[in-house]
Amino acid sequence: MELDRNRRVSNESIFILHQRPFSETSLLIEGFSRNYGRVVLMAKGVKKRKSRLRGMLLPFQRVTASWSGKGEIKTMINADMGGCRKSLAGEKLFCGYYLNELILLTLQKGDPHEKLFDCYAHTVNKLSEDSDIEKTLRIFEKNLLQEIGYGLNLTHDVASGAPIDPNVTYLYIWGSGAIPRESSTDSGAVIQGGSLLALHEETIFSELHRRELKQLTRGVIDYQLGGKPIKSRRMYSYLFSNLENLHN
């Protein structure tokens, strides 16, 4: 990565999160770069039949890109493949869209998150080859929340400071943390201490862990987004719940 006086960035590693048409021949690209965080790039002429970049700038593709410009929307100058695009299909494809939407909803443009960039790369790779989708998503959500300053408190009771007991039932209060369930009537997620520790340690998830941790991360993310809808989550629920109904 290089930056010159004309605010030209050269050879920056970036993942394509989303693309949409801007004109008959150009695309507007939402990307996640290692050193500049979220960026919006105008890719001129890439829809032309003879364009070298035609068909390259797709979600989940990693590219090495150069761009310039002083405004919010930069102009892409060049891009080269930064590796093979990970193949996601069916349920995994919508999980990938969910990752991308979380980044678009939670990260500010131009705010670098190098650790999260590496975590995203690892997560997309895991989705493409791993059958344990739920565990992969929960770990990414945990790391995302940590990076944006709303990390989950998974190891201690926030009321007493005592270590989380795997055999105790807790109430995880949004924006705060876990306390013994019987000591509060606040709203939150009812969760076993063992589930909190499983996410902290990233160990094997039981069915109980999966169910409770999904409720936990969903609740915390919704709380931080202030109720802003996550479209990919709704689409996933609609498509795959209907698919399950067809087989029942």
ChimeraX attribute file (.defattr): number of C-alpha atoms within 10 A of each C-alpha:
attribute: neighborCount
match mode: 1-to-1
recipient: residues
	/A:1	12
	/A:2	10
	/A:3	14
	/A:4	9
	/A:5	6
	/A:6	9
	/A:7	13
	/A:8	17
	/A:9	20
	/A:10	18
	/A:11	16
	/A:12	20
	/A:13	22
	/A:14	26
	/A:15	27
	/A:16	21
	/A:17	24
	/A:18	19
	/A:19	18
	/A:20	10
	/A:21	13
	/A:22	13
	/A:23	11
	/A:24	11
	/A:25	14
	/A:26	16
	/A:27	19
	/A:28	20
	/A:29	25
	/A:30	24
	/A:31	29
	/A:32	29
	/A:33	24
	/A:34	20
	/A:35	16
	/A:36	18
	/A:37	20
	/A:38	24
	/A:39	21
	/A:40	20
	/A:41	23
	/A:42	21
	/A:43	24
	/A:44	19
	/A:45	17
	/A:46	19
	/A:47	18
	/A:48	13
	/A:49	11
	/A:50	9
	/A:51	13
	/A:52	14
	/A:53	18
	/A:54	13
	/A:55	10
	/A:56	17
	/A:57	24
	/A:58	16
	/A:59	20
	/A:60	26
	/A:61	20
	/A:62	26
	/A:63	25
	/A:64	18
	/A:65	22
	/A:66	23
	/A:67	21
	/A:68	19
	/A:69	14
	/A:70	10
	/A:71	8
	/A:72	11
	/A:73	16
	/A:74	21
	/A:75	20
	/A:76	20
	/A:77	16
	/A:78	15
	/A:79	22
	/A:80	16
	/A:81	15
	/A:82	15
	/A:83	10
	/A:84	10
	/A:85	18
	/A:86	17
	/A:87	14
	/A:88	18
	/A:89	12
	/A:90	10
	/A:91	13
	/A:92	19
	/A:93	18
	/A:94	18
	/A:95	22
	/A:96	23
	/A:97	19
	/A:98	20
	/A:99	22
	/A:100	22
	/A:101	17
	/A:102	17
	/A:103	19
	/A:104	18
	/A:105	12
	/A:106	14
	/A:107	17
	/A:108	13
	/A:109	16
	/A:110	15
	/A:111	14
	/A:112	17
	/A:113	20
	/A:114	15
	/A:115	13
	/A:116	21
	/A:117	21
	/A:118	11
	/A:119	16
	/A:120	22
	/A:121	15
	/A:122	13
	/A:123	19
	/A:124	25
	/A:125	16
	/A:126	16
	/A:127	23
	/A:128	17
	/A:129	13
	/A:130	13
	/A:131	11
	/A:132	11
	/A:133	16
	/A:134	16
	/A:135	20
	/A:136	18
	/A:137	21
	/A:138	19
	/A:139	17
	/A:140	19
	/A:141	21
	/A:142	19
	/A:143	18
	/A:144	25
	/A:145	18
	/A:146	14
	/A:147	15
	/A:148	13
	/A:149	8
	/A:150	16
	/A:151	17
	/A:152	23
	/A:153	17
	/A:154	22
	/A:155	20
	/A:156	18
	/A:157	20
	/A:158	18
	/A:159	12
	/A:160	9
	/A:161	10
	/A:162	11
	/A:163	12
	/A:164	23
	/A:165	17
	/A:166	15
	/A:167	10
	/A:168	13
	/A:169	19
	/A:170	26
	/A:171	24
	/A:172	28
	/A:173	20
	/A:174	20
	/A:175	15
	/A:176	15
	/A:177	21
	/A:178	27
	/A:179	25
	/A:180	21
	/A:181	18
	/A:182	9
	/A:183	10
	/A:184	12
	/A:185	9
	/A:186	11
	/A:187	10
	/A:188	21
	/A:189	23
	/A:190	19
	/A:191	24
	/A:192	24
	/A:193	25
	/A:194	21
	/A:195	25
	/A:196	26
	/A:197	18
	/A:198	18
	/A:199	21
	/A:200	15
	/A:201	12
	/A:202	13
	/A:203	11
	/A:204	11
	/A:205	17
	/A:206	12
	/A:207	10
	/A:208	13
	/A:209	21
	/A:210	18
	/A:211	14
	/A:212	18
	/A:213	24
	/A:214	17
	/A:215	15
	/A:216	24
	/A:217	20
	/A:218	14
	/A:219	19
	/A:220	25
	/A:221	22
	/A:222	15
	/A:223	13
	/A:224	14
	/A:225	14
	/A:226	9
	/A:227	10
	/A:228	11
	/A:229	11
	/A:230	15
	/A:231	11
	/A:232	18
	/A:233	15
	/A:234	11
	/A:235	13
	/A:236	19
	/A:237	12
	/A:238	11
	/A:239	13
	/A:240	13
	/A:241	11
	/A:242	12
	/A:243	11
	/A:244	9
	/A:245	8
	/A:246	8
	/A:247	6
	/A:248	6
